[in-house]
Amino acid sequence: MKISEGPLDLPIEALVGAIITSDDGTEIGAVADIRVDITNHEFILVLDTGDGLRWSDLKDYMITFQGP
């Protein structure tokens, strides 16, 4: 995943409200919640659309953090 400019040492809660954009430039949605799949050792980003994205699947996606 490509990370937009800004500090990189952030708590995981900083992802809430961030906009996820696919590798083709399509805005997927905003992060509404973050879950942990303990069995598979994976973070799941729950979007405002209700969809869930596995952190490991977002390698070529972009994340844009929103201001406070």
Secondary structure, 3 states (H helix, E strand, C coil): CEECCCCCCCCHHHHCCCEEECCCCCEEEEEEEEEEECCCCEEEEEECCCCEEEHHHCCCCEEECCCC
